[in-house]
Amino acid sequence: MFGTRLMGQFGDGVFQAALAGSVLFNPDRQTDPVAIALGFAVLLLPYSLLGPFTGILLDRYPRRNVLLWANVVRAGVLVGVAGVLWAGGRTGPFLLLALIAVAVNRFILGGLSAGLPRVAREHELVTANALSPTAGTVVLTIGVGAAVGLQRLVDSGDVGYAVIVLVAAATYLLSGLVAGGFPVRALGPEHDDPTARLDTVRSVVTGMVAGARHLAERRAAGYGLLTVGLGRAGFGVTTMALLLLYRNTVEGSGLFPGGNTGLGQVVLASGFGAFLAAVMTPGAVRRISRRTWMVTLLVVAAVAWPVVVAVPETPVVVAVALVTGLAGQGIKILVDAGVQSEVDDEFRGRVFALYDMLFNVCVVSGFLIGAFGLPDSGLSWPVFLGVAVGYLLLAGWVARWTARYGWARVSVTTPHVVTPRSGV
């Protein structure tokens, strides 16, 4: 499971860097903030419609097979993307294939999250979520850095980006090969749920409604998903600000450059923050409680972002990206573990599909808020103070519901070798 995630998310980083470089920092394709936000909306929001089918598929068929074939399919799609770039294509076919590649990724990330409790005991889920998804995020940022470095060695135009996309396709094939090493039913679902059906659109809707009802019965899990979603709205706003900052405002020098390279450095800093979250979160939960750690991280995020407007210098932006990367990933680790432990196996695919849908809608909402609220410089006291106040209000709400539903208590241990469960 760990190898499947690492290979796949390295490829994600390479592919995302190729997309960003070929669109956002290409002089022939400079776009305004609203166009950038709408581009992200086109890439993400259609999967709010795809989410129900993803959830049903993961609760109906072996998740191991989903991981295997989804990786093979997206590798093939990226070969098509590389072909379009090689030919200099910039519009219809390029956007369509990129859309399909992002769509397939929904099945993979959902399958990894839903299958994790099948390879880790309940009291190990916080540590497992600290290690596996966070390492994936770190490797994704390494993939971004690798793509930026590779771009310096190949053609700087579309042909060079096509080569980078082919590298990503190769890593997806390796990810699928690793996933194929599992026994067929190792990642669940162990039992077919009668509400998980793909016969008709109506049966899909019925199955997702059953998943939503199950989540409503696990109220703390639902509140956890909402916490991550609202936090990601702030992430969308600040990401738009960073894109504008590095394209129009900061120049950078020396160790902290501007432009595409500087933005890649920010991504790497955020990834290192995610790594620190993986290291710190299990120990913090043992010492001060899950509730206190979540509230602390939200307050840290609230305080950090206005610093960017006060001191719009590249070293400061990199430092803030590191701190907020730690905060965002730390919260996600705890919510993922809570959802996995509280939701029944036959519903996990649908619940994580709902998670994904909420995540996408909130990220795009944040991008749109940033697009309409930020100037071309990316700097705005009202917007950044609004983000800070939003995080503080979210911290207060989290403090209330975590106290009510017992999220101050959690058992955390270090993973160790265990005897596989039946069917694994």
Buried (B, 14 or more C-beta within 10 A) or exposed (E): BBEBBBBBBBBBBBBBBBBBBBBBBBEEEEBEBEEBBBBBBBBBBBBBEBBBBBBBBBBBBBBBBBBBBBBBBBBBBBBBBBBBBBEEBBEEBBBBBBBBBBBBBBBBBBBBBBBBBBBBBEBBBBBBBBBBBBBBBBBBBBBBBBBBEBBEEBEEEBBBBBBBBBBBBBBBBBBBBBBBEBEEBBBBBBEEBEBBBBEEEEBBEBBBEBBBEBBEEBEBBBBBBBBBBBBBBBBBBBBBBBBBBBBBBBEBEEEBBBEBBBBBBBBBBBBBBBBBBBEBBBEBBBEEBBBBBBBBBBBBBBBBBBBBBEEBEBEBBBBBBBBBBBBBBBBBBBBBBBBBBBBEBBBBBBBBBBBBBBBBBBBBBBBBBBBEBBEEBBBBEEBBBBBBEBBBEBBEBBBEBBEEBEBBEBEBEEBEEEEEEEBB
